[in-house]
Amino acid sequence: MLASALRNRPHRHVAASLLVGLEEPLRVQIAGHWVRSAMVWVAPDVEQALESPGPVAVLHLDPDDGAWRGLPVQGPGGALPESRLPGFREALAGLATRPEIGTVRGLRERLRAAAPPLARPAGPCAGKIWTAPVWRRRPGCPNPVSGICSGSRSVCL
């Protein structure tokens, strides 16, 4: 999302946030502490509030996607030095005057390229889609409150 200015109250997102001041630094409250920087990241489900007197880009990133995992960050949130993503802010600012889906995809792929590879299971699930454990609802389950029991196996698809 691109906005000419933005101010909001403390809130949380299931997604991670990458907040970018396109012309000047932002003020972002992260878990009760204020940070001032041109680029700020906030981990998923961490309380945040944004104050941007000028144009701002708000990117919400799926925490399971490489675009989030590729950011060089740890913890609840903080300033992200522009040197870690050179030219990223300028490319976002260019979208305000020339909105092109190719540019957006390129920026996303640039973030994904830095992501570490995901650990893959060994054994019978190697090279396959893997889900575990299997949870299912069934009658006669020893948990009388929810009736939900865990299966004792993983499933390879």
C-alpha positions as CSV (number, residue, x, y, z in Angstrom):
1,M,0.0,0.0,0.0
2,L,1.2,3.5,-0.8
3,A,-0.2,6.4,1.1
4,S,0.5,10.2,1.0
5,A,0.7,10.2,4.8
6,L,-0.5,7.9,7.5
7,R,-1.0,7.9,11.3
8,N,-2.7,5.0,13.1
9,R,-3.3,3.7,16.6
10,P,-1.5,0.7,18.2
11,H,-2.6,-2.5,16.4
12,R,-1.3,-6.0,15.4
13,H,-1.1,-7.9,12.1
14,V,-0.8,-11.6,11.5
15,A,1.6,-10.6,8.7
16,A,5.0,-9.1,9.2
17,S,5.3,-5.4,8.3
18,L,8.0,-3.5,6.3
19,L,7.3,0.2,6.6
20,V,9.2,2.6,4.3
21,G,9.2,6.4,4.5
22,L,9.5,7.4,0.8
23,E,10.7,11.0,1.5
24,E,11.5,11.2,5.2
25,P,11.9,9.0,8.2
26,L,9.0,7.4,9.9
27,R,8.1,7.2,13.6
28,V,6.9,3.7,14.5
29,Q,6.0,2.4,17.9
30,I,7.0,-1.2,18.3
31,A,5.8,-3.1,21.4
32,G,5.6,0.3,23.2
33,H,9.0,1.7,22.1
34,W,9.4,4.4,19.4
35,V,11.8,4.0,16.5
36,R,12.6,6.7,14.0
37,S,14.0,5.5,10.6
38,A,13.3,5.6,6.9
39,M,12.8,1.8,6.9
40,V,11.3,-0.1,9.8
41,W,10.3,-3.8,10.2
42,V,7.8,-5.3,12.6
43,A,7.5,-9.0,13.3
44,P,4.1,-10.7,13.0
45,D,1.7,-10.3,16.0
46,V,3.7,-7.4,17.5
47,E,1.9,-4.3,18.5
48,Q,2.7,-1.3,16.3
49,A,1.6,2.2,15.5
50,L,2.8,4.3,12.6
51,E,3.3,8.1,12.2
52,S,4.3,9.2,8.7
53,P,4.0,12.9,7.9
54,G,4.9,12.2,4.2
55,P,4.5,9.4,1.6
56,V,4.9,5.9,3.0
57,A,4.9,2.3,1.6
58,V,3.4,-0.4,3.9
59,L,4.2,-3.9,2.9
60,H,2.6,-6.8,4.7
61,L,4.6,-10.0,4.3
62,D,3.5,-13.6,5.0
63,P,5.7,-14.8,7.8
64,D,6.1,-18.2,5.9
65,D,7.2,-16.6,2.7
66,G,10.8,-16.0,1.7
67,A,10.2,-12.3,1.3
68,W,9.9,-12.1,5.1
69,R,12.5,-14.8,5.9
70,G,15.0,-13.0,3.6
71,L,15.1,-9.8,5.7
72,P,18.2,-9.6,7.8
73,V,16.3,-9.2,11.1
74,Q,15.7,-10.8,14.5
75,G,13.4,-9.8,17.4
76,P,10.1,-7.9,17.5
77,G,11.0,-5.1,15.2
78,G,13.3,-2.1,14.6
79,A,15.1,0.1,12.2
80,L,16.4,-1.5,9.0
81,P,19.4,0.4,7.6
82,E,19.0,1.3,4.0
83,S,22.4,-0.2,3.3
84,R,20.8,-3.7,3.9
85,L,18.5,-3.1,1.0
86,P,20.2,-0.6,-1.3
87,G,17.8,1.1,-3.8
88,F,14.7,-0.6,-2.3
89,R,13.2,2.7,-0.9
90,E,13.8,4.5,-4.2
91,A,12.2,1.7,-6.2
92,L,9.1,1.8,-3.9
93,A,9.0,5.6,-4.3
94,G,9.0,5.2,-8.1
95,L,5.8,3.1,-7.8
96,A,4.0,6.3,-6.8
97,T,4.4,7.8,-10.2
98,R,4.8,4.6,-12.3
99,P,2.8,1.7,-10.7
100,E,4.0,-1.4,-12.5
101,I,3.3,-4.9,-11.3
102,G,6.7,-6.1,-12.7
103,T,8.4,-3.7,-10.3
104,V,6.4,-5.0,-7.4
105,R,7.2,-8.6,-8.3
106,G,10.9,-7.7,-8.7
107,L,11.1,-6.2,-5.3
108,R,9.3,-9.3,-3.8
109,E,11.8,-11.6,-5.5
110,R,14.7,-9.5,-4.4
111,L,13.6,-10.1,-0.8
112,R,13.0,-13.8,-1.4
113,A,16.4,-14.3,-2.9
114,A,18.0,-13.5,0.4
115,A,15.9,-16.1,2.3
116,P,17.8,-19.1,3.8
117,P,16.6,-22.5,2.4
118,L,13.9,-24.2,4.4
119,A,14.9,-27.4,6.2
120,R,13.4,-30.4,4.4
121,P,12.4,-33.6,6.1
122,A,14.6,-36.7,5.6
123,G,13.4,-40.3,5.2
124,P,10.1,-41.3,3.5
125,C,8.9,-37.6,3.1
126,A,12.1,-36.4,1.5
127,G,11.3,-34.4,-1.7
128,K,7.6,-34.4,-1.0
129,I,5.1,-32.0,0.5
130,W,5.0,-32.7,4.2
131,T,2.3,-32.1,6.9
132,A,2.4,-33.1,10.5
133,P,0.8,-34.0,12.9
134,V,-2.6,-35.0,11.6
135,W,-5.4,-33.6,13.8
136,R,-8.9,-34.9,13.4
137,R,-12.2,-34.8,15.2
138,R,-13.6,-38.1,16.1
139,P,-16.3,-39.6,18.3
140,G,-15.1,-41.3,21.5
141,C,-12.0,-39.2,21.8
142,P,-10.5,-39.2,25.3
143,N,-10.7,-35.3,25.3
144,P,-14.4,-34.8,26.1
145,V,-14.2,-31.0,25.9
146,S,-13.1,-30.5,22.3
147,G,-13.3,-34.0,20.8
148,I,-10.1,-33.3,18.9
149,C,-7.3,-35.9,18.9
150,S,-3.9,-35.8,17.4
151,G,-3.0,-38.5,14.9
152,S,0.3,-40.2,15.6
153,R,1.7,-40.0,12.1
154,S,3.0,-37.5,9.5
155,V,1.6,-37.5,6.1
156,C,3.5,-37.3,2.8
157,L,1.6,-35.9,-0.1
